[in-house]
Amino acid sequence: KLEAMMVAYAREMDERSEIDYRVWDGDEDAGGEPRDSTYGEDPNPPVPPEAPAAPPAASAEKKDKVVNLEQEMLKRRKIIIFGPIDDRLAYNVCMKILYLESEEPGKPIEMLINSPGGKVAAGLAIYDWMQLVSSPVHTVCWGRAYSMGAILLAAGEKGNRLMLPNAKVMIHQPSLEIPRSVATDIMIKNKEMQDTKDQLKQILAKHMDKSEEWVHQASERDCYLKPEEAIRAGIVDRIATELAHCKL
């Protein structure tokens, strides 16, 4: 009987030696299959879904691009006069007028004016080129156009002189600060200023379709004009109530 028990035990051990033993930790994965913990991790982990591709990063050149607004406006044949009219500004504006004329003669140029006025000689340099080039100059007053700025505004092509609704225009006679000097020099300066006054009066009368006497009376003192008044005076033709009116 003992011998039979030993034989049965030996057979059982032989059968067990053919089994690949695995140790289970009792956990199951999502599929209901036990997880083999012999190596500490699942030998066949589930593959996560692919993440959506990230959008391509903007190139450094595009990201750091700097827009030169003045050049962009010039490409659209727009010239901006902003601030006092002096020799430097006049040089800059005149060069732009000549450049646009050489690029496309006869094609309109738009001049946007916001100025308190300035030097008469500098303003007249701009005025002369406006009249000489074949390209018609359309003028727009934004903010203010005082003194020499008002003359440039009025000098634009008739029918295309605009003011924004809250802009203002001011015309007056030229002024001159005379430093301490001898009587003869003061007389010379006085004559020069009178000649300049007559010259500006003639220019305004021409573009406003008014008599020189009318301009003389209107500009004897500072004369501020709202858009409606500037239209009646003949300095501008209409009020720009929409962006499309300025052709921007």
Biotite code that builds the C-alpha atoms (Angstrom):
import biotite.structure as struc

atoms = struc.array([
    struc.Atom([0.000, 0.000, 0.000], chain_id="A", res_id=1, res_name="LYS", atom_name="CA", element="C"),
    struc.Atom([2.894, 2.363, 0.828], chain_id="A", res_id=2, res_name="LEU", atom_name="CA", element="C"),
    struc.Atom([4.510, 1.482, -2.460], chain_id="A", res_id=3, res_name="GLU", atom_name="CA", element="C"),
    struc.Atom([1.308, 2.327, -4.365], chain_id="A", res_id=4, res_name="ALA", atom_name="CA", element="C"),
    struc.Atom([1.135, 5.721, -2.602], chain_id="A", res_id=5, res_name="MET", atom_name="CA", element="C"),
    struc.Atom([4.777, 6.477, -3.596], chain_id="A", res_id=6, res_name="MET", atom_name="CA", element="C"),
    struc.Atom([4.067, 5.646, -7.251], chain_id="A", res_id=7, res_name="VAL", atom_name="CA", element="C"),
    struc.Atom([1.008, 7.944, -7.301], chain_id="A", res_id=8, res_name="ALA", atom_name="CA", element="C"),
    struc.Atom([3.035, 10.762, -5.713], chain_id="A", res_id=9, res_name="TYR", atom_name="CA", element="C"),
    struc.Atom([5.804, 10.361, -8.278], chain_id="A", res_id=10, res_name="ALA", atom_name="CA", element="C"),
    struc.Atom([3.301, 10.572, -11.142], chain_id="A", res_id=11, res_name="ARG", atom_name="CA", element="C"),
    struc.Atom([1.782, 13.731, -9.674], chain_id="A", res_id=12, res_name="GLU", atom_name="CA", element="C"),
    struc.Atom([5.220, 15.372, -9.381], chain_id="A", res_id=13, res_name="MET", atom_name="CA", element="C"),
    struc.Atom([6.019, 14.450, -13.010], chain_id="A", res_id=14, res_name="ASP", atom_name="CA", element="C"),
    struc.Atom([2.814, 16.085, -14.200], chain_id="A", res_id=15, res_name="GLU", atom_name="CA", element="C"),
    struc.Atom([3.553, 19.263, -12.214], chain_id="A", res_id=16, res_name="ARG", atom_name="CA", element="C"),
    struc.Atom([7.055, 19.537, -13.663], chain_id="A", res_id=17, res_name="SER", atom_name="CA", element="C"),
    struc.Atom([5.495, 20.026, -17.123], chain_id="A", res_id=18, res_name="GLU", atom_name="CA", element="C"),
    struc.Atom([3.432, 23.080, -15.999], chain_id="A", res_id=19, res_name="ILE", atom_name="CA", element="C"),
    struc.Atom([4.854, 26.627, -16.449], chain_id="A", res_id=20, res_name="ASP", atom_name="CA", element="C"),
    struc.Atom([4.159, 28.109, -13.049], chain_id="A", res_id=21, res_name="TYR", atom_name="CA", element="C"),
    struc.Atom([3.228, 31.784, -12.865], chain_id="A", res_id=22, res_name="ARG", atom_name="CA", element="C"),
    struc.Atom([2.561, 33.864, -9.793], chain_id="A", res_id=23, res_name="VAL", atom_name="CA", element="C"),
    struc.Atom([-0.556, 36.092, -9.972], chain_id="A", res_id=24, res_name="TRP", atom_name="CA", element="C"),
    struc.Atom([-1.062, 39.129, -7.853], chain_id="A", res_id=25, res_name="ASP", atom_name="CA", element="C"),
    struc.Atom([-4.819, 38.830, -8.041], chain_id="A", res_id=26, res_name="GLY", atom_name="CA", element="C"),
    struc.Atom([-5.289, 41.968, -10.235], chain_id="A", res_id=27, res_name="ASP", atom_name="CA", element="C"),
    struc.Atom([-6.949, 41.842, -13.615], chain_id="A", res_id=28, res_name="GLU", atom_name="CA", element="C"),
    struc.Atom([-6.580, 44.208, -16.549], chain_id="A", res_id=29, res_name="ASP", atom_name="CA", element="C"),
    struc.Atom([-9.422, 45.876, -18.357], chain_id="A", res_id=30, res_name="ALA", atom_name="CA", element="C"),
    struc.Atom([-9.860, 42.871, -20.630], chain_id="A", res_id=31, res_name="GLY", atom_name="CA", element="C"),
    struc.Atom([-10.588, 40.533, -17.725], chain_id="A", res_id=32, res_name="GLY", atom_name="CA", element="C"),
    struc.Atom([-7.245, 38.665, -18.105], chain_id="A", res_id=33, res_name="GLU", atom_name="CA", element="C"),
    struc.Atom([-4.958, 38.257, -15.073], chain_id="A", res_id=34, res_name="PRO", atom_name="CA", element="C"),
    struc.Atom([-1.826, 40.337, -15.110], chain_id="A", res_id=35, res_name="ARG", atom_name="CA", element="C"),
    struc.Atom([1.506, 38.539, -14.845], chain_id="A", res_id=36, res_name="ASP", atom_name="CA", element="C"),
    struc.Atom([3.527, 40.152, -12.039], chain_id="A", res_id=37, res_name="SER", atom_name="CA", element="C"),
    struc.Atom([6.575, 37.900, -12.408], chain_id="A", res_id=38, res_name="THR", atom_name="CA", element="C"),
    struc.Atom([8.480, 40.808, -14.062], chain_id="A", res_id=39, res_name="TYR", atom_name="CA", element="C"),
    struc.Atom([6.725, 43.598, -12.150], chain_id="A", res_id=40, res_name="GLY", atom_name="CA", element="C"),
    struc.Atom([4.806, 44.914, -15.186], chain_id="A", res_id=41, res_name="GLU", atom_name="CA", element="C"),
    struc.Atom([2.550, 43.823, -17.961], chain_id="A", res_id=42, res_name="ASP", atom_name="CA", element="C"),
    struc.Atom([4.674, 42.444, -20.844], chain_id="A", res_id=43, res_name="PRO", atom_name="CA", element="C"),
    struc.Atom([2.025, 43.593, -23.318], chain_id="A", res_id=44, res_name="ASN", atom_name="CA", element="C"),
    struc.Atom([0.772, 46.985, -22.055], chain_id="A", res_id=45, res_name="PRO", atom_name="CA", element="C"),
    struc.Atom([-2.165, 48.550, -23.901], chain_id="A", res_id=46, res_name="PRO", atom_name="CA", element="C"),
    struc.Atom([-1.127, 51.038, -26.587], chain_id="A", res_id=47, res_name="VAL", atom_name="CA", element="C"),
    struc.Atom([-2.538, 54.531, -25.897], chain_id="A", res_id=48, res_name="PRO", atom_name="CA", element="C"),
    struc.Atom([-4.262, 56.313, -28.791], chain_id="A", res_id=49, res_name="PRO", atom_name="CA", element="C"),
    struc.Atom([-2.098, 58.648, -30.829], chain_id="A", res_id=50, res_name="GLU", atom_name="CA", element="C"),
    struc.Atom([-2.205, 62.264, -29.658], chain_id="A", res_id=51, res_name="ALA", atom_name="CA", element="C"),
    struc.Atom([-3.221, 64.780, -32.338], chain_id="A", res_id=52, res_name="PRO", atom_name="CA", element="C"),
    struc.Atom([-0.280, 66.358, -34.073], chain_id="A", res_id=53, res_name="ALA", atom_name="CA", element="C"),
    struc.Atom([0.710, 69.739, -32.652], chain_id="A", res_id=54, res_name="ALA", atom_name="CA", element="C"),
    struc.Atom([0.306, 72.690, -35.054], chain_id="A", res_id=55, res_name="PRO", atom_name="CA", element="C"),
    struc.Atom([3.579, 73.686, -36.675], chain_id="A", res_id=56, res_name="PRO", atom_name="CA", element="C"),
    struc.Atom([5.394, 76.344, -34.707], chain_id="A", res_id=57, res_name="ALA", atom_name="CA", element="C"),
    struc.Atom([5.589, 79.739, -36.368], chain_id="A", res_id=58, res_name="ALA", atom_name="CA", element="C"),
    struc.Atom([8.936, 80.328, -37.916], chain_id="A", res_id=59, res_name="SER", atom_name="CA", element="C"),
    struc.Atom([11.204, 82.743, -36.110], chain_id="A", res_id=60, res_name="ALA", atom_name="CA", element="C"),
    struc.Atom([11.252, 84.967, -39.181], chain_id="A", res_id=61, res_name="GLU", atom_name="CA", element="C"),
    struc.Atom([7.466, 85.249, -39.279], chain_id="A", res_id=62, res_name="LYS", atom_name="CA", element="C"),
    struc.Atom([7.145, 85.575, -35.521], chain_id="A", res_id=63, res_name="LYS", atom_name="CA", element="C"),
    struc.Atom([9.671, 88.402, -35.292], chain_id="A", res_id=64, res_name="ASP", atom_name="CA", element="C"),
    struc.Atom([8.515, 90.239, -38.426], chain_id="A", res_id=65, res_name="LYS", atom_name="CA", element="C"),
    struc.Atom([8.379, 94.007, -37.920], chain_id="A", res_id=66, res_name="VAL", atom_name="CA", element="C"),
    struc.Atom([5.995, 95.979, -40.115], chain_id="A", res_id=67, res_name="VAL", atom_name="CA", element="C"),
    struc.Atom([7.181, 99.397, -41.261], chain_id="A", res_id=68, res_name="ASN", atom_name="CA", element="C"),
    struc.Atom([3.866, 101.252, -41.330], chain_id="A", res_id=69, res_name="LEU", atom_name="CA", element="C"),
    struc.Atom([5.248, 104.232, -43.215], chain_id="A", res_id=70, res_name="GLU", atom_name="CA", element="C"),
    struc.Atom([6.518, 102.017, -46.033], chain_id="A", res_id=71, res_name="GLN", atom_name="CA", element="C"),
    struc.Atom([3.248, 100.093, -46.136], chain_id="A", res_id=72, res_name="GLU", atom_name="CA", element="C"),
    struc.Atom([1.321, 103.363, -46.475], chain_id="A", res_id=73, res_name="MET", atom_name="CA", element="C"),
    struc.Atom([3.696, 104.542, -49.207], chain_id="A", res_id=74, res_name="LEU", atom_name="CA", element="C"),
    struc.Atom([3.024, 101.330, -51.166], chain_id="A", res_id=75, res_name="LYS", atom_name="CA", element="C"),
    struc.Atom([-0.624, 102.355, -51.111], chain_id="A", res_id=76, res_name="ARG", atom_name="CA", element="C"),
    struc.Atom([0.372, 105.857, -52.341], chain_id="A", res_id=77, res_name="ARG", atom_name="CA", element="C"),
    struc.Atom([-0.443, 107.537, -49.045], chain_id="A", res_id=78, res_name="LYS", atom_name="CA", element="C"),
    struc.Atom([1.687, 110.274, -47.496], chain_id="A", res_id=79, res_name="ILE", atom_name="CA", element="C"),
    struc.Atom([1.239, 111.348, -43.894], chain_id="A", res_id=80, res_name="ILE", atom_name="CA", element="C"),
    struc.Atom([1.953, 114.887, -42.698], chain_id="A", res_id=81, res_name="ILE", atom_name="CA", element="C"),
    struc.Atom([1.943, 114.805, -38.911], chain_id="A", res_id=82, res_name="PHE", atom_name="CA", element="C"),
    struc.Atom([3.209, 117.568, -36.648], chain_id="A", res_id=83, res_name="GLY", atom_name="CA", element="C"),
    struc.Atom([4.868, 120.910, -37.378], chain_id="A", res_id=84, res_name="PRO", atom_name="CA", element="C"),
    struc.Atom([5.865, 121.546, -40.981], chain_id="A", res_id=85, res_name="ILE", atom_name="CA", element="C"),
    struc.Atom([9.623, 122.118, -40.965], chain_id="A", res_id=86, res_name="ASP", atom_name="CA", element="C"),
    struc.Atom([12.478, 121.598, -43.403], chain_id="A", res_id=87, res_name="ASP", atom_name="CA", element="C"),
    struc.Atom([13.014, 117.935, -42.496], chain_id="A", res_id=88, res_name="ARG", atom_name="CA", element="C"),
    struc.Atom([9.340, 117.032, -42.902], chain_id="A", res_id=89, res_name="LEU", atom_name="CA", element="C"),
    struc.Atom([9.140, 119.005, -46.163], chain_id="A", res_id=90, res_name="ALA", atom_name="CA", element="C"),
    struc.Atom([12.151, 117.148, -47.579], chain_id="A", res_id=91, res_name="TYR", atom_name="CA", element="C"),
    struc.Atom([10.630, 113.804, -46.628], chain_id="A", res_id=92, res_name="ASN", atom_name="CA", element="C"),
    struc.Atom([7.224, 114.633, -48.142], chain_id="A", res_id=93, res_name="VAL", atom_name="CA", element="C"),
    struc.Atom([8.675, 116.084, -51.348], chain_id="A", res_id=94, res_name="CYS", atom_name="CA", element="C"),
    struc.Atom([10.841, 112.994, -51.922], chain_id="A", res_id=95, res_name="MET", atom_name="CA", element="C"),
    struc.Atom([7.800, 110.759, -51.476], chain_id="A", res_id=96, res_name="LYS", atom_name="CA", element="C"),
    struc.Atom([5.742, 112.806, -53.932], chain_id="A", res_id=97, res_name="ILE", atom_name="CA", element="C"),
    struc.Atom([8.507, 112.594, -56.538], chain_id="A", res_id=98, res_name="LEU", atom_name="CA", element="C"),
    struc.Atom([9.010, 108.870, -55.918], chain_id="A", res_id=99, res_name="TYR", atom_name="CA", element="C"),
    struc.Atom([5.306, 108.065, -56.370], chain_id="A", res_id=100, res_name="LEU", atom_name="CA", element="C"),
    struc.Atom([5.179, 110.263, -59.473], chain_id="A", res_id=101, res_name="GLU", atom_name="CA", element="C"),
    struc.Atom([8.108, 108.362, -61.000], chain_id="A", res_id=102, res_name="SER", atom_name="CA", element="C"),
    struc.Atom([6.548, 104.981, -60.138], chain_id="A", res_id=103, res_name="GLU", atom_name="CA", element="C"),
    struc.Atom([3.090, 105.579, -61.621], chain_id="A", res_id=104, res_name="GLU", atom_name="CA", element="C"),
    struc.Atom([2.623, 109.036, -63.148], chain_id="A", res_id=105, res_name="PRO", atom_name="CA", element="C"),
    struc.Atom([-0.967, 110.249, -63.091], chain_id="A", res_id=106, res_name="GLY", atom_name="CA", element="C"),
    struc.Atom([-2.158, 107.846, -60.395], chain_id="A", res_id=107, res_name="LYS", atom_name="CA", element="C"),
    struc.Atom([-3.712, 109.658, -57.392], chain_id="A", res_id=108, res_name="PRO", atom_name="CA", element="C"),
    struc.Atom([-1.691, 110.294, -54.237], chain_id="A", res_id=109, res_name="ILE", atom_name="CA", element="C"),
    struc.Atom([-3.472, 110.630, -50.905], chain_id="A", res_id=110, res_name="GLU", atom_name="CA", element="C"),
    struc.Atom([-2.079, 113.092, -48.368], chain_id="A", res_id=111, res_name="MET", atom_name="CA", element="C"),
    struc.Atom([-3.281, 112.765, -44.765], chain_id="A", res_id=112, res_name="LEU", atom_name="CA", element="C"),
    struc.Atom([-2.732, 116.018, -42.851], chain_id="A", res_id=113, res_name="ILE", atom_name="CA", element="C"),
    struc.Atom([-2.659, 116.595, -39.099], chain_id="A", res_id=114, res_name="ASN", atom_name="CA", element="C"),
    struc.Atom([-0.533, 119.669, -38.477], chain_id="A", res_id=115, res_name="SER", atom_name="CA", element="C"),
    struc.Atom([-0.473, 122.881, -36.435], chain_id="A", res_id=116, res_name="PRO", atom_name="CA", element="C"),
    struc.Atom([1.320, 124.632, -39.296], chain_id="A", res_id=117, res_name="GLY", atom_name="CA", element="C"),
    struc.Atom([4.954, 125.618, -39.442], chain_id="A", res_id=118, res_name="GLY", atom_name="CA", element="C"),
    struc.Atom([7.513, 127.241, -41.692], chain_id="A", res_id=119, res_name="LYS", atom_name="CA", element="C"),
    struc.Atom([6.080, 129.004, -44.726], chain_id="A", res_id=120, res_name="VAL", atom_name="CA", element="C"),
    struc.Atom([9.071, 128.159, -46.953], chain_id="A", res_id=121, res_name="ALA", atom_name="CA", element="C"),
    struc.Atom([8.886, 124.466, -46.043], chain_id="A", res_id=122, res_name="ALA", atom_name="CA", element="C"),
    struc.Atom([5.145, 124.365, -46.670], chain_id="A", res_id=123, res_name="GLY", atom_name="CA", element="C"),
    struc.Atom([5.456, 126.123, -50.025], chain_id="A", res_id=124, res_name="LEU", atom_name="CA", element="C"),
    struc.Atom([8.085, 123.579, -51.124], chain_id="A", res_id=125, res_name="ALA", atom_name="CA", element="C"),
    struc.Atom([5.493, 120.825, -50.594], chain_id="A", res_id=126, res_name="ILE", atom_name="CA", element="C"),
    struc.Atom([2.793, 122.944, -52.253], chain_id="A", res_id=127, res_name="TYR", atom_name="CA", element="C"),
    struc.Atom([4.854, 123.500, -55.414], chain_id="A", res_id=128, res_name="ASP", atom_name="CA", element="C"),
    struc.Atom([5.464, 119.775, -55.956], chain_id="A", res_id=129, res_name="TRP", atom_name="CA", element="C"),
    struc.Atom([1.780, 119.032, -55.340], chain_id="A", res_id=130, res_name="MET", atom_name="CA", element="C"),
    struc.Atom([0.937, 121.384, -58.213], chain_id="A", res_id=131, res_name="GLN", atom_name="CA", element="C"),
    struc.Atom([3.711, 120.297, -60.580], chain_id="A", res_id=132, res_name="LEU", atom_name="CA", element="C"),
    struc.Atom([3.319, 116.497, -60.614], chain_id="A", res_id=133, res_name="VAL", atom_name="CA", element="C"),
    struc.Atom([0.816, 114.856, -62.951], chain_id="A", res_id=134, res_name="SER", atom_name="CA", element="C"),
    struc.Atom([-0.543, 112.682, -60.119], chain_id="A", res_id=135, res_name="SER", atom_name="CA", element="C"),
    struc.Atom([-3.583, 114.368, -58.531], chain_id="A", res_id=136, res_name="PRO", atom_name="CA", element="C"),
    struc.Atom([-3.144, 114.820, -54.775], chain_id="A", res_id=137, res_name="VAL", atom_name="CA", element="C"),
    struc.Atom([-6.194, 114.019, -52.644], chain_id="A", res_id=138, res_name="HIS", atom_name="CA", element="C"),
    struc.Atom([-6.053, 115.615, -49.190], chain_id="A", res_id=139, res_name="THR", atom_name="CA", element="C"),
    struc.Atom([-7.634, 114.473, -45.925], chain_id="A", res_id=140, res_name="VAL", atom_name="CA", element="C"),
    struc.Atom([-7.609, 116.453, -42.667], chain_id="A", res_id=141, res_name="CYS", atom_name="CA", element="C"),
    struc.Atom([-7.563, 114.330, -39.533], chain_id="A", res_id=142, res_name="TRP", atom_name="CA", element="C"),
    struc.Atom([-7.277, 116.114, -36.217], chain_id="A", res_id=143, res_name="GLY", atom_name="CA", element="C"),
    struc.Atom([-6.349, 119.597, -37.375], chain_id="A", res_id=144, res_name="ARG", atom_name="CA", element="C"),
    struc.Atom([-4.967, 121.547, -40.306], chain_id="A", res_id=145, res_name="ALA", atom_name="CA", element="C"),
    struc.Atom([-3.862, 124.957, -39.088], chain_id="A", res_id=146, res_name="TYR", atom_name="CA", element="C"),
    struc.Atom([-2.036, 127.749, -40.900], chain_id="A", res_id=147, res_name="SER", atom_name="CA", element="C"),
    struc.Atom([0.271, 126.149, -43.511], chain_id="A", res_id=148, res_name="MET", atom_name="CA", element="C"),
    struc.Atom([-1.508, 122.845, -42.977], chain_id="A", res_id=149, res_name="GLY", atom_name="CA", element="C"),
    struc.Atom([-4.772, 124.469, -44.082], chain_id="A", res_id=150, res_name="ALA", atom_name="CA", element="C"),
    struc.Atom([-3.153, 125.767, -47.268], chain_id="A", res_id=151, res_name="ILE", atom_name="CA", element="C"),
    struc.Atom([-1.893, 122.270, -48.156], chain_id="A", res_id=152, res_name="LEU", atom_name="CA", element="C"),
    struc.Atom([-5.342, 120.868, -47.408], chain_id="A", res_id=153, res_name="LEU", atom_name="CA", element="C"),
    struc.Atom([-7.013, 123.398, -49.707], chain_id="A", res_id=154, res_name="ALA", atom_name="CA", element="C"),
    struc.Atom([-4.382, 122.757, -52.404], chain_id="A", res_id=155, res_name="ALA", atom_name="CA", element="C"),
    struc.Atom([-5.587, 119.197, -52.985], chain_id="A", res_id=156, res_name="GLY", atom_name="CA", element="C"),
    struc.Atom([-7.510, 118.217, -56.101], chain_id="A", res_id=157, res_name="GLU", atom_name="CA", element="C"),
    struc.Atom([-10.963, 119.792, -56.065], chain_id="A", res_id=158, res_name="LYS", atom_name="CA", element="C"),
    struc.Atom([-13.663, 117.253, -55.287], chain_id="A", res_id=159, res_name="GLY", atom_name="CA", element="C"),
    struc.Atom([-11.200, 115.153, -53.299], chain_id="A", res_id=160, res_name="ASN", atom_name="CA", element="C"),
    struc.Atom([-10.475, 117.354, -50.259], chain_id="A", res_id=161, res_name="ARG", atom_name="CA", element="C"),
    struc.Atom([-11.920, 115.753, -47.139], chain_id="A", res_id=162, res_name="LEU", atom_name="CA", element="C"),
    struc.Atom([-12.181, 116.367, -43.406], chain_id="A", res_id=163, res_name="MET", atom_name="CA", element="C"),
    struc.Atom([-12.988, 113.889, -40.670], chain_id="A", res_id=164, res_name="LEU", atom_name="CA", element="C"),
    struc.Atom([-16.106, 114.806, -38.658], chain_id="A", res_id=165, res_name="PRO", atom_name="CA", element="C"),
    struc.Atom([-14.253, 116.190, -35.620], chain_id="A", res_id=166, res_name="ASN", atom_name="CA", element="C"),
    struc.Atom([-11.286, 117.775, -37.386], chain_id="A", res_id=167, res_name="ALA", atom_name="CA", element="C"),
    struc.Atom([-10.689, 121.542, -37.476], chain_id="A", res_id=168, res_name="LYS", atom_name="CA", element="C"),
    struc.Atom([-9.124, 124.014, -39.847], chain_id="A", res_id=169, res_name="VAL", atom_name="CA", element="C"),
    struc.Atom([-7.585, 127.376, -39.009], chain_id="A", res_id=170, res_name="MET", atom_name="CA", element="C"),
    struc.Atom([-6.395, 130.112, -41.346], chain_id="A", res_id=171, res_name="ILE", atom_name="CA", element="C"),
    struc.Atom([-4.624, 133.326, -40.377], chain_id="A", res_id=172, res_name="HIS", atom_name="CA", element="C"),
    struc.Atom([-2.015, 135.776, -41.588], chain_id="A", res_id=173, res_name="GLN", atom_name="CA", element="C"),
    struc.Atom([1.655, 134.815, -41.213], chain_id="A", res_id=174, res_name="PRO", atom_name="CA", element="C"),
    struc.Atom([3.513, 135.928, -38.115], chain_id="A", res_id=175, res_name="SER", atom_name="CA", element="C"),
    struc.Atom([7.165, 136.652, -37.542], chain_id="A", res_id=176, res_name="LEU", atom_name="CA", element="C"),
    struc.Atom([9.244, 136.968, -34.409], chain_id="A", res_id=177, res_name="GLU", atom_name="CA", element="C"),
    struc.Atom([11.784, 139.715, -34.983], chain_id="A", res_id=178, res_name="ILE", atom_name="CA", element="C"),
    struc.Atom([14.807, 139.518, -32.684], chain_id="A", res_id=179, res_name="PRO", atom_name="CA", element="C"),
    struc.Atom([16.517, 142.662, -31.444], chain_id="A", res_id=180, res_name="ARG", atom_name="CA", element="C"),
    struc.Atom([17.697, 144.414, -34.578], chain_id="A", res_id=181, res_name="SER", atom_name="CA", element="C"),
    struc.Atom([18.340, 147.784, -36.189], chain_id="A", res_id=182, res_name="VAL", atom_name="CA", element="C"),
    struc.Atom([15.513, 149.789, -37.761], chain_id="A", res_id=183, res_name="ALA", atom_name="CA", element="C"),
    struc.Atom([16.576, 149.083, -41.351], chain_id="A", res_id=184, res_name="THR", atom_name="CA", element="C"),
    struc.Atom([16.537, 145.307, -40.803], chain_id="A", res_id=185, res_name="ASP", atom_name="CA", element="C"),
    struc.Atom([13.105, 145.542, -39.202], chain_id="A", res_id=186, res_name="ILE", atom_name="CA", element="C"),
    struc.Atom([11.817, 147.399, -42.262], chain_id="A", res_id=187, res_name="MET", atom_name="CA", element="C"),
    struc.Atom([13.246, 144.691, -44.550], chain_id="A", res_id=188, res_name="ILE", atom_name="CA", element="C"),
    struc.Atom([11.665, 141.934, -42.464], chain_id="A", res_id=189, res_name="LYS", atom_name="CA", element="C"),
    struc.Atom([8.359, 143.779, -42.426], chain_id="A", res_id=190, res_name="ASN", atom_name="CA", element="C"),
    struc.Atom([8.325, 144.071, -46.224], chain_id="A", res_id=191, res_name="LYS", atom_name="CA", element="C"),
    struc.Atom([9.168, 140.376, -46.590], chain_id="A", res_id=192, res_name="GLU", atom_name="CA", element="C"),
    struc.Atom([6.343, 139.399, -44.268], chain_id="A", res_id=193, res_name="MET", atom_name="CA", element="C"),
    struc.Atom([3.864, 141.586, -46.164], chain_id="A", res_id=194, res_name="GLN", atom_name="CA", element="C"),
    struc.Atom([4.925, 139.958, -49.450], chain_id="A", res_id=195, res_name="ASP", atom_name="CA", element="C"),
    struc.Atom([4.491, 136.511, -47.890], chain_id="A", res_id=196, res_name="THR", atom_name="CA", element="C"),
    struc.Atom([1.050, 137.465, -46.603], chain_id="A", res_id=197, res_name="LYS", atom_name="CA", element="C"),
    struc.Atom([-0.040, 138.562, -50.076], chain_id="A", res_id=198, res_name="ASP", atom_name="CA", element="C"),
    struc.Atom([1.395, 135.389, -51.616], chain_id="A", res_id=199, res_name="GLN", atom_name="CA", element="C"),
    struc.Atom([-0.483, 133.081, -49.230], chain_id="A", res_id=200, res_name="LEU", atom_name="CA", element="C"),
    struc.Atom([-3.643, 135.134, -49.690], chain_id="A", res_id=201, res_name="LYS", atom_name="CA", element="C"),
    struc.Atom([-3.465, 134.604, -53.448], chain_id="A", res_id=202, res_name="GLN", atom_name="CA", element="C"),
    struc.Atom([-2.927, 130.844, -53.048], chain_id="A", res_id=203, res_name="ILE", atom_name="CA", element="C"),
    struc.Atom([-5.893, 130.476, -50.715], chain_id="A", res_id=204, res_name="LEU", atom_name="CA", element="C"),
    struc.Atom([-8.138, 132.610, -52.912], chain_id="A", res_id=205, res_name="ALA", atom_name="CA", element="C"),
    struc.Atom([-7.266, 130.440, -55.908], chain_id="A", res_id=206, res_name="LYS", atom_name="CA", element="C"),
    struc.Atom([-8.104, 127.125, -54.229], chain_id="A", res_id=207, res_name="HIS", atom_name="CA", element="C"),
    struc.Atom([-11.080, 128.395, -52.222], chain_id="A", res_id=208, res_name="MET", atom_name="CA", element="C"),
    struc.Atom([-12.681, 130.134, -55.206], chain_id="A", res_id=209, res_name="ASP", atom_name="CA", element="C"),
    struc.Atom([-12.917, 133.316, -53.141], chain_id="A", res_id=210, res_name="LYS", atom_name="CA", element="C"),
    struc.Atom([-11.752, 136.860, -53.704], chain_id="A", res_id=211, res_name="SER", atom_name="CA", element="C"),
    struc.Atom([-8.508, 138.012, -52.158], chain_id="A", res_id=212, res_name="GLU", atom_name="CA", element="C"),
    struc.Atom([-10.471, 140.545, -50.159], chain_id="A", res_id=213, res_name="GLU", atom_name="CA", element="C"),
    struc.Atom([-12.651, 137.788, -48.713], chain_id="A", res_id=214, res_name="TRP", atom_name="CA", element="C"),
    struc.Atom([-9.552, 135.802, -47.725], chain_id="A", res_id=215, res_name="VAL", atom_name="CA", element="C"),
    struc.Atom([-7.967, 138.945, -46.290], chain_id="A", res_id=216, res_name="HIS", atom_name="CA", element="C"),
    struc.Atom([-10.971, 139.578, -44.041], chain_id="A", res_id=217, res_name="GLN", atom_name="CA", element="C"),
    struc.Atom([-11.271, 135.913, -42.997], chain_id="A", res_id=218, res_name="ALA", atom_name="CA", element="C"),
    struc.Atom([-7.600, 135.460, -42.171], chain_id="A", res_id=219, res_name="SER", atom_name="CA", element="C"),
    struc.Atom([-6.870, 138.796, -40.497], chain_id="A", res_id=220, res_name="GLU", atom_name="CA", element="C"),
    struc.Atom([-7.163, 136.958, -37.167], chain_id="A", res_id=221, res_name="ARG", atom_name="CA", element="C"),
    struc.Atom([-7.133, 133.266, -36.247], chain_id="A", res_id=222, res_name="ASP", atom_name="CA", element="C"),
    struc.Atom([-10.202, 131.840, -37.991], chain_id="A", res_id=223, res_name="CYS", atom_name="CA", element="C"),
    struc.Atom([-11.192, 128.348, -36.781], chain_id="A", res_id=224, res_name="TYR", atom_name="CA", element="C"),
    struc.Atom([-13.544, 126.374, -38.994], chain_id="A", res_id=225, res_name="LEU", atom_name="CA", element="C"),
    struc.Atom([-15.527, 123.196, -38.349], chain_id="A", res_id=226, res_name="LYS", atom_name="CA", element="C"),
    struc.Atom([-16.000, 120.780, -41.269], chain_id="A", res_id=227, res_name="PRO", atom_name="CA", element="C"),
    struc.Atom([-19.310, 122.319, -42.388], chain_id="A", res_id=228, res_name="GLU", atom_name="CA", element="C"),
    struc.Atom([-17.796, 125.826, -42.231], chain_id="A", res_id=229, res_name="GLU", atom_name="CA", element="C"),
    struc.Atom([-14.673, 124.694, -44.078], chain_id="A", res_id=230, res_name="ALA", atom_name="CA", element="C"),
    struc.Atom([-16.898, 123.339, -46.859], chain_id="A", res_id=231, res_name="ILE", atom_name="CA", element="C"),
    struc.Atom([-18.716, 126.661, -47.153], chain_id="A", res_id=232, res_name="ARG", atom_name="CA", element="C"),
    struc.Atom([-15.359, 128.473, -47.184], chain_id="A", res_id=233, res_name="ALA", atom_name="CA", element="C"),
    struc.Atom([-14.145, 126.273, -50.036], chain_id="A", res_id=234, res_name="GLY", atom_name="CA", element="C"),
    struc.Atom([-11.196, 124.733, -48.176], chain_id="A", res_id=235, res_name="ILE", atom_name="CA", element="C"),
    struc.Atom([-12.603, 121.194, -48.384], chain_id="A", res_id=236, res_name="VAL", atom_name="CA", element="C"),
    struc.Atom([-15.305, 119.520, -50.455], chain_id="A", res_id=237, res_name="ASP", atom_name="CA", element="C"),
    struc.Atom([-16.947, 117.032, -48.117], chain_id="A", res_id=238, res_name="ARG", atom_name="CA", element="C"),
    struc.Atom([-16.859, 115.278, -44.752], chain_id="A", res_id=239, res_name="ILE", atom_name="CA", element="C"),
    struc.Atom([-15.536, 111.725, -44.548], chain_id="A", res_id=240, res_name="ALA", atom_name="CA", element="C"),
    struc.Atom([-18.148, 109.850, -42.532], chain_id="A", res_id=241, res_name="THR", atom_name="CA", element="C"),
    struc.Atom([-16.943, 106.365, -43.532], chain_id="A", res_id=242, res_name="GLU", atom_name="CA", element="C"),
    struc.Atom([-13.503, 104.813, -43.843], chain_id="A", res_id=243, res_name="LEU", atom_name="CA", element="C"),
    struc.Atom([-14.227, 104.045, -47.476], chain_id="A", res_id=244, res_name="ALA", atom_name="CA", element="C"),
    struc.Atom([-14.421, 107.768, -48.182], chain_id="A", res_id=245, res_name="HIS", atom_name="CA", element="C"),
    struc.Atom([-10.717, 108.055, -47.333], chain_id="A", res_id=246, res_name="CYS", atom_name="CA", element="C"),
    struc.Atom([-9.920, 105.120, -49.660], chain_id="A", res_id=247, res_name="LYS", atom_name="CA", element="C"),
    struc.Atom([-7.832, 103.447, -46.964], chain_id="A", res_id=248, res_name="LEU", atom_name="CA", element="C"),
])
